[in-house]
Amino acid sequence: MLQFPMPSVSVVIPTYNRKTVLPRAIDSVLAQKGADFELIIVDDGSTDNTHHLIESRSPFSVPRVFRQENKGPAAARNLGIREAKGKWIAFLDSDDEWKPGKLKAQLEFFAAHTKYLICQTEEIWVRNGTRVNPMKKHQKFGGQIFEKCLPLCIVSPSAVMMHRKLFDEIGLFDESLPACEDYDLWLRIAAKHPIGLIEKPYIMKYGGHADQRSREFPAMDQFRIRSLAKILSQNILTPEQSVAVRKTLEEKAKIYIEGALKRGKKEEAEEIQRIVKRGTANEKPGVPRLPFP
C-alpha cells in the first residue's frame, strides 16, 4: 500500500446550503502556495445539492469530503477536526475567501514565534458587495488578549490557524451553542495562551447575506452569557480574569434581562438568571453576587 506523507496543515471548511459561494472558498484554498495541506469539507446536511457540486469537481482537488445531518457549525468543525491529519488546523467559513499566501504566512509566523500555538490574520470586510471598515470594537489584537475577547468575538474562524494539541487541552467547539461557538472556544484558549496576530489581511470576509447566523439569532449575547458563565464556573481563571469575566457577565446579563422583561419574556429572563447563578455558584467566598432585576 502506498504511504503518503502527513500534511502540515488541515484546512476545514464547514458548509450548509452555500452552493453558490462554496466554489470561491474552495478555490482560494487550492490556490495556496508554500504550504503542504489537505482540504476537508464537511457538508452539514445541505439541501441545495451542495454534495453534487462537490462531487462534480476533480477528485484530486477535493480529496476529503464528509457529510452529516444538520447539526450546526460547531459540530461540522468538530467532525473536520477529528478527521484532520495535519499538525496545524485552519478553518475557512464557506462564505469567506482566503487571499494568496495565507497558509505560508502563518507557518512562517509559528516558525518565528515558537511560544505561540494559535494565530490569526487581519481581514478585509465586504458587506453586500461593498468594502467596509470594521468598527473600533472589532479591532484585532495579538498576545495575551483574554480580557479584550470578553465583549464580543474579535477572533475570526476564517483567519485562524492553530496547533491540534490545543484541542486536546482546551476541548472542541461547544456543540450545545447554536451560535457564538467560536467566541466560546477563543475565550477558553485566550485564558491560557497568547493569540498571535499577522497584521496583513489575508481574509476576504463577506457579510450582509440572508443566511448569516447573526440574522438567525439577533440577540447573540444570550450565547455569550452562557459562555461567560460556563468558563467562570470551571475555576480555571486567574483572579484578575475572574473579575473581568464577572464584570462583563453582569453587564451583559443585566441588559439582556431588562430587555427580556420589557418584551414580556419573563421565562427568558429567568433562564438567564439561572444560567448566571449556576456560573457563579462556585465562586470563592467574599465575591459579591451579581445585582439582577
MIVOMI-472105 format. One line per field, with one value per residue: x, y, z of N, C-alpha, C in turn; residue in one letter; residue number from 0. Coordinates in steps of 0.1 Angstrom, whole numbers. Atoms other than C-alpha are relative to their C-alpha. Layout:
BEGIN
nc1 <- c(X / ...) .
nc2 <- c(Y / ...) .
nc3 <- c(Z / ...) .
cac1 <- c(X / ...) .
cac2 <- c(Y / ...) .
cac3 <- c(Z / ...) .
cc1 <- c(X / ...) .
cc2 <- c(Y / ...) .
cc3 <- c(Z / ...) .
type <- c(a / ...) .
seq <- c(NUM / ...) .
This chain:
BEGIN
nc1 <- c(8 / -8 / 0 / -1 / -4 / 10 / -1 / -3 / 12 / 13 / 10 / 14 / 11 / 14 / 9 / 14 / 8 / -7 / -5 / -4 / -13 / -10 / -12 / -9 / -8 / -9 / -10 / -10 / -9 / -8 / -10 / -10 / -13 / -10 / 5 / 7 / 13 / 11 / 12 / 11 / 13 / 11 / 14 / 8 / 14 / 6 / 11 / -1 / -8 / -14 / -8 / -2 / -10 / -13 / -3 / -3 / -14 / -11 / -3 / -13 / 1 / 7 / -3 / 7 / 13 / 8 / 14 / 7 / 12 / -2 / -2 / -5 / -14 / -9 / -1 / -7 / -14 / -5 / -2 / -12 / -12 / -2 / -5 / -12 / -13 / -11 / -5 / 7 / 14 / 5 / 14 / 5 / 14 / 3 / 4 / -11 / -10 / -14 / -9 / -12 / -10 / 5 / -6 / -14 / -2 / 3 / -10 / -12 / 2 / -3 / -15 / -7 / 6 / 3 / 9 / 14 / 7 / 11 / -1 / 10 / -5 / 10 / 10 / 7 / 14 / 8 / 14 / 9 / -8 / -8 / -10 / 4 / -9 / 5 / 1 / -11 / 2 / -4 / -14 / -8 / -12 / -8 / -6 / 9 / 12 / 12 / 10 / 5 / 9 / 13 / 12 / 5 / -10 / -10 / -8 / 8 / -4 / -6 / -13 / -7 / -7 / -4 / -6 / 10 / -1 / 9 / 14 / -2 / -1 / 11 / 13 / 5 / 10 / 11 / 11 / 13 / 2 / 3 / -8 / -11 / -9 / -13 / -3 / -1 / -13 / -11 / -1 / -7 / -14 / -7 / -2 / -13 / -10 / 0 / 5 / -7 / 7 / -7 / 7 / 4 / 13 / 0 / 14 / 12 / 11 / 12 / 12 / 11 / 9 / 11 / -2 / -9 / 5 / 4 / 14 / 9 / 0 / -4 / -4 / -12 / -6 / 5 / -10 / -12 / 3 / -1 / -14 / -6 / 4 / -7 / -14 / -2 / 3 / -11 / -11 / -12 / -5 / -8 / 9 / 2 / 9 / 13 / 6 / 4 / 12 / 12 / 4 / 6 / 12 / 10 / 5 / 8 / 12 / 9 / 6 / 8 / 11 / 9 / 7 / 10 / 11 / 8 / 7 / 9 / -6 / -4 / -7 / -13 / -8 / -3 / -10 / -13 / -3 / -5 / -13 / -10 / -1 / -8 / -14 / -7 / 2 / -13 / -10 / -6 / 7 / -4 / 3 / 14 / 9 / 4 / 13 / 9 / 14) .
nc2 <- c(-12 / -12 / -8 / -14 / -8 / -8 / -15 / -9 / -7 / 5 / -11 / 5 / -9 / 4 / -7 / 4 / -7 / -11 / 6 / -11 / -7 / 10 / 1 / -11 / 4 / 12 / -4 / -9 / 9 / 7 / -10 / -3 / 5 / -1 / 8 / 12 / 0 / 8 / -7 / 8 / -7 / 7 / -4 / 1 / 3 / -10 / 5 / -7 / 7 / -3 / 12 / 2 / -9 / 5 / 12 / -3 / -5 / 10 / 7 / -3 / -14 / 0 / 14 / 6 / -6 / 7 / -5 / 4 / -7 / -13 / -2 / -13 / -2 / 5 / 14 / 2 / -2 / 11 / 11 / -3 / 1 / 14 / 7 / -6 / 7 / -10 / -5 / -13 / 0 / -13 / 0 / -10 / 0 / 2 / -12 / -9 / 3 / -3 / -6 / 8 / -1 / 1 / 11 / -1 / -10 / 4 / 9 / -8 / -6 / 10 / 3 / -11 / -2 / 14 / 1 / -1 / 12 / -5 / -14 / -3 / -11 / -11 / 4 / -10 / 3 / -4 / 1 / -3 / -4 / -12 / 1 / -9 / 0 / 5 / -10 / 1 / 11 / 12 / 0 / 12 / -2 / 12 / 2 / 5 / -9 / 5 / -10 / -6 / 9 / 1 / -7 / 7 / 8 / -7 / 10 / 4 / 14 / 1 / -6 / 8 / 12 / 4 / 13 / 9 / 4 / -9 / 7 / 10 / -8 / -9 / 6 / -4 / -9 / 4 / 2 / -5 / -14 / -2 / -12 / -5 / 12 / -4 / -9 / 9 / 6 / -10 / -3 / 11 / 0 / -12 / 0 / 7 / -1 / -12 / 2 / -8 / -8 / -4 / -12 / -1 / 7 / 12 / 5 / -8 / 4 / -5 / -1 / -6 / 9 / 3 / 12 / -2 / 5 / -11 / -4 / 11 / -2 / -15 / -3 / 8 / -1 / 12 / 11 / -5 / 2 / 15 / 3 / -6 / 7 / 13 / -1 / -4 / 12 / 10 / -4 / 2 / -14 / -7 / -9 / -11 / 4 / 2 / -13 / -5 / 8 / -3 / -13 / 1 / 9 / -9 / -10 / 6 / 6 / -10 / -6 / 10 / 3 / -12 / 0 / 11 / -4 / -10 / 7 / 10 / 13 / 3 / 13 / -2 / -7 / 10 / 10 / -7 / 0 / 13 / 3 / -8 / 6 / 12 / -4 / -7 / 9 / 5 / -11 / 0 / -8 / -14 / -7 / -5 / 6 / -9 / -6 / 2 / -4) .
nc3 <- c(0 / 1 / -12 / 4 / -12 / -7 / 3 / -11 / -4 / 4 / 2 / -2 / 5 / -2 / 9 / 0 / 10 / 6 / 13 / 9 / -4 / -4 / 9 / -3 / -12 / 4 / 9 / -7 / -7 / 10 / 6 / -10 / 4 / -10 / -11 / 3 / -7 / 5 / -1 / -5 / 1 / -8 / 4 / -12 / 3 / 10 / 8 / 12 / 9 / -2 / 2 / 15 / 4 / -4 / 8 / 14 / 1 / 1 / -13 / -5 / -6 / -12 / -4 / -12 / -2 / -10 / -1 / -12 / -1 / -4 / -15 / -3 / 3 / -10 / 3 / 13 / -2 / -8 / 9 / 8 / -9 / -4 / 12 / 5 / -1 / -1 / -12 / -2 / 5 / 4 / 3 / 10 / 2 / 15 / 7 / 0 / 10 / -4 / 10 / 2 / -9 / -14 / -8 / -1 / -9 / -14 / -3 / -2 / -14 / -10 / 0 / -6 / -13 / -4 / -12 / 4 / 5 / 7 / 5 / 10 / 9 / 2 / 10 / 8 / 0 / 11 / -3 / 11 / 12 / -3 / -11 / -12 / -11 / -12 / -11 / -9 / -9 / 7 / 2 / -4 / -8 / -2 / -13 / -10 / 4 / -6 / -4 / 12 / 6 / -8 / 5 / 12 / 7 / 8 / 7 / 11 / 4 / 13 / 0 / -11 / 1 / -14 / -2 / -3 / -14 / -7 / -2 / -11 / -13 / -2 / 4 / 13 / 0 / -8 / 10 / -6 / 4 / 15 / 5 / -9 / -4 / 2 / -12 / -11 / 1 / -1 / -14 / -7 / 4 / -4 / -14 / -3 / 10 / 9 / 14 / 9 / 10 / 12 / 3 / 14 / 3 / 9 / 1 / 5 / -8 / 6 / -9 / 5 / 7 / -8 / -9 / -11 / -13 / -7 / 4 / -6 / -15 / -1 / -13 / -2 / -13 / -7 / 1 / -6 / -14 / -4 / 1 / -12 / -12 / 0 / -3 / -14 / -9 / 1 / -9 / 7 / 2 / -11 / -7 / 9 / 10 / -6 / -2 / 13 / 5 / -8 / 4 / 13 / -2 / -7 / 9 / 10 / -6 / -5 / 11 / 7 / -8 / 0 / 13 / 1 / -8 / 7 / 11 / -6 / 1 / -14 / -1 / 6 / -10 / -11 / 5 / 0 / -14 / -4 / 6 / -7 / -14 / 1 / 3 / -11 / -12 / -6 / -2 / -14 / -10 / 0 / 12 / 0 / 10 / 11 / -3 / 11 / -2) .
cac1 <- c(0 / 13 / 22 / 16 / 32 / 11 / 2 / 14 / -20 / -55 / -80 / -116 / -145 / -179 / -208 / -246 / -266 / -240 / -236 / -233 / -203 / -186 / -165 / -150 / -138 / -125 / -106 / -90 / -76 / -64 / -45 / -24 / 13 / 43 / 24 / 15 / -21 / -51 / -86 / -115 / -151 / -179 / -214 / -236 / -268 / -272 / -304 / -293 / -274 / -241 / -229 / -234 / -214 / -185 / -187 / -186 / -151 / -119 / -113 / -78 / -89 / -112 / -96 / -117 / -154 / -177 / -215 / -236 / -271 / -276 / -261 / -247 / -212 / -197 / -205 / -193 / -160 / -156 / -160 / -134 / -110 / -115 / -107 / -78 / -43 / -22 / -2 / -19 / -56 / -70 / -107 / -125 / -161 / -178 / -189 / -154 / -122 / -85 / -60 / -28 / -1 / -23 / -11 / 25 / 24 / 10 / 35 / 63 / 48 / 49 / 85 / 95 / 73 / 76 / 57 / 25 / 1 / -25 / -26 / -49 / -45 / -62 / -91 / -110 / -147 / -172 / -209 / -234 / -206 / -190 / -158 / -165 / -143 / -148 / -159 / -134 / -150 / -140 / -103 / -79 / -51 / -22 / -7 / -24 / -59 / -83 / -99 / -102 / -121 / -149 / -172 / -175 / -157 / -125 / -110 / -123 / -125 / -116 / -84 / -72 / -45 / -38 / -19 / -40 / -28 / -48 / -80 / -66 / -60 / -90 / -116 / -136 / -162 / -192 / -220 / -247 / -243 / -261 / -241 / -211 / -194 / -163 / -164 / -167 / -136 / -114 / -123 / -111 / -79 / -71 / -75 / -43 / -25 / -14 / -30 / -8 / -18 / -4 / -13 / -16 / -51 / -53 / -91 / -120 / -148 / -182 / -214 / -248 / -264 / -296 / -282 / -258 / -261 / -263 / -296 / -310 / -301 / -303 / -298 / -263 / -254 / -276 / -249 / -221 / -237 / -238 / -201 / -191 / -210 / -195 / -159 / -164 / -179 / -148 / -125 / -97 / -92 / -67 / -82 / -78 / -95 / -124 / -130 / -131 / -155 / -178 / -179 / -187 / -212 / -230 / -232 / -245 / -269 / -284 / -290 / -304 / -327 / -341 / -348 / -365 / -387 / -397 / -407 / -428 / -404 / -403 / -393 / -364 / -352 / -355 / -335 / -306 / -308 / -304 / -275 / -256 / -264 / -250 / -219 / -212 / -222 / -186 / -171 / -148 / -162 / -163 / -171 / -202 / -232 / -245 / -273 / -301 / -336) .
cac2 <- c(0 / 34 / 56 / 94 / 120 / 137 / 173 / 201 / 218 / 205 / 230 / 226 / 242 / 236 / 244 / 244 / 254 / 276 / 260 / 294 / 307 / 274 / 272 / 306 / 293 / 260 / 277 / 302 / 272 / 253 / 285 / 285 / 280 / 274 / 250 / 214 / 209 / 187 / 201 / 188 / 198 / 190 / 192 / 199 / 184 / 208 / 205 / 226 / 199 / 210 / 174 / 173 / 204 / 189 / 156 / 173 / 187 / 168 / 141 / 154 / 190 / 180 / 149 / 145 / 152 / 143 / 146 / 146 / 156 / 192 / 199 / 234 / 249 / 237 / 200 / 204 / 219 / 192 / 165 / 181 / 184 / 147 / 137 / 160 / 146 / 178 / 192 / 226 / 232 / 261 / 270 / 287 / 296 / 287 / 322 / 337 / 336 / 335 / 357 / 341 / 333 / 329 / 295 / 302 / 334 / 317 / 288 / 314 / 331 / 300 / 292 / 327 / 327 / 293 / 301 / 306 / 277 / 299 / 330 / 348 / 374 / 407 / 406 / 427 / 431 / 432 / 439 / 435 / 438 / 469 / 471 / 485 / 494 / 473 / 494 / 500 / 473 / 447 / 456 / 427 / 424 / 400 / 385 / 379 / 392 / 374 / 405 / 420 / 389 / 393 / 419 / 401 / 379 / 395 / 363 / 352 / 314 / 320 / 338 / 312 / 286 / 266 / 236 / 205 / 198 / 228 / 208 / 181 / 207 / 230 / 208 / 212 / 236 / 235 / 219 / 230 / 265 / 273 / 305 / 322 / 287 / 304 / 331 / 303 / 285 / 316 / 325 / 291 / 294 / 330 / 323 / 302 / 310 / 341 / 345 / 358 / 384 / 388 / 424 / 419 / 410 / 375 / 371 / 384 / 383 / 386 / 397 / 410 / 379 / 365 / 332 / 348 / 333 / 368 / 373 / 339 / 348 / 387 / 385 / 370 / 380 / 351 / 327 / 349 / 349 / 311 / 310 / 335 / 317 / 284 / 295 / 312 / 280 / 260 / 278 / 278 / 316 / 338 / 361 / 390 / 371 / 361 / 397 / 407 / 379 / 387 / 423 / 415 / 388 / 413 / 439 / 416 / 397 / 428 / 444 / 412 / 405 / 441 / 438 / 405 / 418 / 448 / 424 / 404 / 375 / 366 / 330 / 340 / 365 / 338 / 314 / 339 / 344 / 307 / 304 / 332 / 317 / 284 / 301 / 320 / 291 / 280 / 315 / 319 / 333 / 371 / 377 / 399 / 384 / 400 / 425 / 413 / 427) .
cac3 <- c(0 / -9 / 21 / 17 / 40 / 66 / 56 / 77 / 77 / 77 / 62 / 74 / 55 / 71 / 48 / 48 / 18 / 3 / -31 / -48 / -28 / -18 / -50 / -42 / -8 / -22 / -50 / -26 / -6 / -36 / -48 / -16 / -23 / 0 / 24 / 22 / 32 / 30 / 24 / 44 / 35 / 60 / 44 / 74 / 59 / 30 / 10 / -20 / -38 / -24 / -25 / -63 / -67 / -47 / -65 / -99 / -91 / -98 / -71 / -68 / -59 / -31 / -15 / 17 / 20 / 49 / 52 / 83 / 92 / 100 / 135 / 132 / 126 / 159 / 151 / 115 / 125 / 152 / 126 / 105 / 135 / 144 / 108 / 103 / 98 / 100 / 128 / 123 / 117 / 98 / 93 / 64 / 65 / 32 / 25 / 30 / 9 / 15 / -3 / -17 / 8 / 39 / 50 / 42 / 62 / 93 / 91 / 89 / 120 / 140 / 130 / 142 / 173 / 188 / 220 / 200 / 193 / 176 / 154 / 131 / 103 / 96 / 73 / 47 / 52 / 24 / 30 / 2 / -24 / -8 / 12 / 47 / 76 / 108 / 139 / 166 / 188 / 162 / 163 / 164 / 189 / 195 / 226 / 259 / 248 / 271 / 285 / 251 / 240 / 266 / 250 / 216 / 192 / 179 / 166 / 132 / 124 / 88 / 99 / 125 / 123 / 155 / 167 / 170 / 206 / 217 / 212 / 235 / 262 / 257 / 241 / 209 / 198 / 222 / 201 / 226 / 213 / 180 / 177 / 193 / 195 / 182 / 209 / 234 / 221 / 218 / 254 / 266 / 246 / 254 / 291 / 289 / 257 / 237 / 203 / 176 / 150 / 115 / 106 / 69 / 57 / 42 / 45 / 25 / 49 / 33 / 51 / 46 / 31 / 45 / 60 / 84 / 119 / 133 / 114 / 127 / 163 / 166 / 204 / 203 / 238 / 251 / 239 / 251 / 286 / 286 / 276 / 303 / 330 / 319 / 320 / 353 / 368 / 358 / 382 / 356 / 356 / 374 / 400 / 375 / 348 / 371 / 380 / 343 / 334 / 363 / 353 / 316 / 327 / 350 / 323 / 296 / 318 / 333 / 299 / 284 / 314 / 314 / 277 / 280 / 308 / 287 / 259 / 283 / 281 / 318 / 313 / 291 / 317 / 344 / 323 / 320 / 358 / 363 / 339 / 357 / 392 / 381 / 367 / 399 / 423 / 428 / 432 / 462 / 494 / 496 / 460 / 457 / 440 / 408 / 412 / 388 / 384) .
cc1 <- c(9 / -2 / 2 / 4 / -11 / 1 / 3 / -12 / -12 / -9 / -14 / -10 / -13 / -9 / -14 / -7 / 6 / 7 / 5 / 13 / 11 / 12 / 10 / 9 / 9 / 12 / 11 / 10 / 9 / 11 / 11 / 13 / 9 / -4 / -6 / -12 / -9 / -13 / -11 / -13 / -10 / -13 / -9 / -15 / -6 / -11 / -1 / 9 / 15 / 9 / 2 / 10 / 14 / 4 / 3 / 14 / 9 / 2 / 13 / 0 / -8 / 2 / -8 / -13 / -8 / -14 / -6 / -14 / 2 / 1 / 6 / 15 / 9 / 2 / 8 / 15 / 6 / 3 / 12 / 13 / 3 / 6 / 13 / 13 / 12 / 3 / -7 / -13 / -4 / -15 / -3 / -15 / -4 / -4 / 12 / 10 / 13 / 7 / 13 / 10 / -4 / 6 / 15 / 4 / -1 / 11 / 13 / -1 / 3 / 15 / 8 / -5 / -4 / -8 / -15 / -5 / -12 / 3 / -11 / 6 / -11 / -9 / -6 / -15 / -7 / -14 / -8 / 8 / 9 / 10 / -4 / 12 / -6 / -1 / 11 / -1 / 5 / 15 / 7 / 12 / 8 / 6 / -10 / -13 / -12 / -10 / -6 / -10 / -14 / -12 / -6 / 11 / 9 / 10 / -9 / 4 / 7 / 15 / 10 / 8 / 5 / 5 / -11 / 0 / -8 / -13 / 1 / -1 / -13 / -13 / -4 / -10 / -12 / -13 / -14 / -3 / -3 / 7 / 10 / 9 / 14 / 5 / 3 / 14 / 12 / 1 / 9 / 15 / 7 / 2 / 14 / 11 / 0 / -5 / 7 / -8 / 10 / -8 / -4 / -13 / 2 / -14 / -9 / -12 / -13 / -12 / -11 / -10 / -10 / 2 / 10 / -6 / -5 / -15 / -10 / -1 / 4 / 5 / 12 / 5 / -6 / 10 / 13 / -1 / 2 / 15 / 7 / -3 / 7 / 15 / 3 / -3 / 11 / 12 / 14 / 7 / 9 / -10 / -4 / -10 / -14 / -7 / -5 / -12 / -12 / -6 / -8 / -13 / -12 / -6 / -9 / -13 / -11 / -8 / -10 / -13 / -10 / -7 / -10 / -13 / -9 / -8 / -10 / 5 / 6 / 8 / 14 / 9 / 4 / 11 / 14 / 4 / 6 / 13 / 11 / 2 / 8 / 15 / 7 / -2 / 13 / 10 / 5 / -7 / 5 / -2 / -15 / -9 / -5 / -14 / -10 / -13 / -9) .
cc2 <- c(12 / 8 / 15 / 8 / 7 / 15 / 8 / 7 / -7 / 12 / -5 / 10 / -7 / 7 / -6 / 9 / 12 / -4 / 12 / 6 / -10 / -1 / 11 / -4 / -11 / 5 / 9 / -9 / -7 / 9 / 2 / -7 / 1 / -8 / -13 / -2 / -10 / 9 / -9 / 8 / -8 / 6 / -3 / -2 / 9 / -7 / 7 / -6 / 4 / -12 / -3 / 10 / -5 / -12 / 3 / 5 / -12 / -7 / 4 / 14 / 0 / -14 / -6 / 8 / -9 / 6 / -5 / 7 / 13 / 2 / 13 / 1 / -6 / -15 / -2 / 2 / -11 / -12 / 1 / -1 / -15 / -7 / 5 / -8 / 9 / 4 / 13 / -1 / 14 / -1 / 10 / -1 / 0 / 12 / 10 / -5 / 4 / 7 / -9 / 2 / -1 / -11 / 1 / 11 / -5 / -11 / 7 / 7 / -9 / -4 / 11 / 3 / -13 / -2 / 0 / -13 / 4 / 14 / 2 / 12 / 11 / -4 / 13 / -3 / 5 / -2 / 3 / 5 / 12 / -2 / 10 / -1 / -6 / 12 / -3 / -12 / -13 / -1 / -12 / 4 / -13 / -1 / -6 / 9 / -5 / 10 / 7 / -9 / -1 / 7 / -7 / -7 / 8 / -9 / -6 / -15 / -1 / 5 / -8 / -11 / -4 / -15 / -10 / -4 / 9 / -6 / -10 / 7 / 7 / -6 / 6 / 11 / -5 / -1 / 3 / 14 / 1 / 11 / 4 / -12 / 4 / 9 / -9 / -7 / 9 / 4 / -10 / 0 / 12 / 1 / -6 / 2 / 14 / -3 / 10 / 7 / 4 / 12 / 2 / -8 / -12 / -6 / 10 / -5 / 6 / -1 / 6 / -9 / -6 / -12 / 2 / -4 / 12 / 5 / -11 / 2 / 15 / 3 / -9 / -1 / -12 / -11 / 4 / -1 / -14 / -3 / 6 / -7 / -13 / 1 / 5 / -11 / -10 / 2 / -2 / 14 / 5 / 9 / 13 / -3 / -2 / 13 / 6 / -7 / 4 / 14 / 0 / -8 / 9 / 10 / -6 / -6 / 11 / 7 / -10 / -3 / 12 / 0 / -11 / 3 / 10 / -6 / -10 / -14 / -4 / -13 / 1 / 8 / -9 / -10 / 6 / 1 / -13 / -3 / 8 / -5 / -13 / 3 / 5 / -9 / -4 / 11 / -1 / 9 / 14 / 7 / 4 / -6 / 11 / 6 / 0 / 6 / -11) .
cc3 <- c(0 / 13 / -4 / 13 / 6 / -4 / 12 / 6 / -5 / -1 / 1 / -5 / 4 / -9 / 2 / -9 / -5 / -13 / -9 / 3 / 4 / -10 / 2 / 11 / -4 / -9 / 7 / 9 / -9 / -6 / 10 / -4 / 13 / 13 / -5 / 9 / -6 / 2 / 4 / -1 / 8 / -5 / 12 / -4 / -10 / -8 / -14 / -11 / 1 / -3 / -15 / -5 / 4 / -8 / -14 / -2 / -1 / 14 / 6 / 6 / 13 / 6 / 11 / 2 / 9 / 0 / 13 / 0 / 6 / 15 / 4 / -2 / 10 / -3 / -13 / 1 / 9 / -8 / -8 / 8 / 2 / -12 / -5 / 3 / 3 / 14 / 4 / -7 / -3 / -4 / -11 / -1 / -14 / -7 / 0 / -10 / 5 / -11 / -1 / 11 / 15 / 8 / 2 / 10 / 15 / 4 / 3 / 14 / 11 / 1 / 7 / 14 / 6 / 13 / -3 / -6 / -9 / -5 / -10 / -8 / 1 / -11 / -7 / 1 / -12 / 3 / -12 / -12 / 2 / 11 / 11 / 10 / 13 / 11 / 9 / 9 / -6 / -2 / 5 / 8 / 1 / 14 / 10 / -1 / 7 / 3 / -12 / -8 / 6 / -7 / -12 / -7 / -8 / -6 / -11 / -3 / -13 / 0 / 9 / -6 / 14 / 0 / 5 / 15 / 9 / 3 / 11 / 13 / 3 / -3 / -14 / 1 / 8 / -9 / 6 / -4 / -15 / -6 / 11 / 5 / -2 / 11 / 12 / 0 / 2 / 15 / 8 / -3 / 5 / 15 / 4 / -10 / -7 / -14 / -9 / -11 / -11 / -5 / -14 / -2 / -10 / -2 / -7 / 7 / -5 / 9 / -7 / -7 / 11 / 9 / 10 / 13 / 8 / -3 / 6 / 15 / 2 / 14 / 4 / 14 / 9 / 0 / 7 / 16 / 4 / 0 / 12 / 13 / 1 / 4 / 14 / 10 / 1 / 9 / -6 / -2 / 11 / 7 / -9 / -11 / 5 / 2 / -13 / -5 / 8 / -4 / -14 / 1 / 6 / -10 / -11 / 5 / 4 / -12 / -7 / 8 / -1 / -13 / -2 / 8 / -7 / -11 / 5 / 0 / 14 / 1 / -6 / 10 / 12 / -3 / 1 / 15 / 5 / -5 / 8 / 14 / 0 / -3 / 12 / 13 / 7 / 2 / 15 / 9 / 0 / -13 / -1 / -11 / -10 / 3 / -12 / 4 / 6) .
type <- c(m / l / q / f / p / m / p / s / v / s / v / v / i / p / t / y / n / r / k / t / v / l / p / r / a / i / d / s / v / l / a / q / k / g / a / d / f / e / l / i / i / v / d / d / g / s / t / d / n / t / h / h / l / i / e / s / r / s / p / f / s / v / p / r / v / f / r / q / e / n / k / g / p / a / a / a / r / n / l / g / i / r / e / a / k / g / k / w / i / a / f / l / d / s / d / d / e / w / k / p / g / k / l / k / a / q / l / e / f / f / a / a / h / t / k / y / l / i / c / q / t / e / e / i / w / v / r / n / g / t / r / v / n / p / m / k / k / h / q / k / f / g / g / q / i / f / e / k / c / l / p / l / c / i / v / s / p / s / a / v / m / m / h / r / k / l / f / d / e / i / g / l / f / d / e / s / l / p / a / c / e / d / y / d / l / w / l / r / i / a / a / k / h / p / i / g / l / i / e / k / p / y / i / m / k / y / g / g / h / a / d / q / r / s / r / e / f / p / a / m / d / q / f / r / i / r / s / l / a / k / i / l / s / q / n / i / l / t / p / e / q / s / v / a / v / r / k / t / l / e / e / k / a / k / i / y / i / e / g / a / l / k / r / g / k / k / e / e / a / e / e / i / q / r / i / v / k / r / g / t / a / n / e / k / p / g / v / p / r / l / p / f / p) .
seq <- c(0 / 1 / 2 / 3 / 4 / 5 / 6 / 7 / 8 / 9 / 10 / 11 / 12 / 13 / 14 / 15 / 16 / 17 / 18 / 19 / 20 / 21 / 22 / 23 / 24 / 25 / 26 / 27 / 28 / 29 / 30 / 31 / 32 / 33 / 34 / 35 / 36 / 37 / 38 / 39 / 40 / 41 / 42 / 43 / 44 / 45 / 46 / 47 / 48 / 49 / 50 / 51 / 52 / 53 / 54 / 55 / 56 / 57 / 58 / 59 / 60 / 61 / 62 / 63 / 64 / 65 / 66 / 67 / 68 / 69 / 70 / 71 / 72 / 73 / 74 / 75 / 76 / 77 / 78 / 79 / 80 / 81 / 82 / 83 / 84 / 85 / 86 / 87 / 88 / 89 / 90 / 91 / 92 / 93 / 94 / 95 / 96 / 97 / 98 / 99 / 100 / 101 / 102 / 103 / 104 / 105 / 106 / 107 / 108 / 109 / 110 / 111 / 112 / 113 / 114 / 115 / 116 / 117 / 118 / 119 / 120 / 121 / 122 / 123 / 124 / 125 / 126 / 127 / 128 / 129 / 130 / 131 / 132 / 133 / 134 / 135 / 136 / 137 / 138 / 139 / 140 / 141 / 142 / 143 / 144 / 145 / 146 / 147 / 148 / 149 / 150 / 151 / 152 / 153 / 154 / 155 / 156 / 157 / 158 / 159 / 160 / 161 / 162 / 163 / 164 / 165 / 166 / 167 / 168 / 169 / 170 / 171 / 172 / 173 / 174 / 175 / 176 / 177 / 178 / 179 / 180 / 181 / 182 / 183 / 184 / 185 / 186 / 187 / 188 / 189 / 190 / 191 / 192 / 193 / 194 / 195 / 196 / 197 / 198 / 199 / 200 / 201 / 202 / 203 / 204 / 205 / 206 / 207 / 208 / 209 / 210 / 211 / 212 / 213 / 214 / 215 / 216 / 217 / 218 / 219 / 220 / 221 / 222 / 223 / 224 / 225 / 226 / 227 / 228 / 229 / 230 / 231 / 232 / 233 / 234 / 235 / 236 / 237 / 238 / 239 / 240 / 241 / 242 / 243 / 244 / 245 / 246 / 247 / 248 / 249 / 250 / 251 / 252 / 253 / 254 / 255 / 256 / 257 / 258 / 259 / 260 / 261 / 262 / 263 / 264 / 265 / 266 / 267 / 268 / 269 / 270 / 271 / 272 / 273 / 274 / 275 / 276 / 277 / 278 / 279 / 280 / 281 / 282 / 283 / 284 / 285 / 286 / 287 / 288 / 289 / 290 / 291 / 292) .
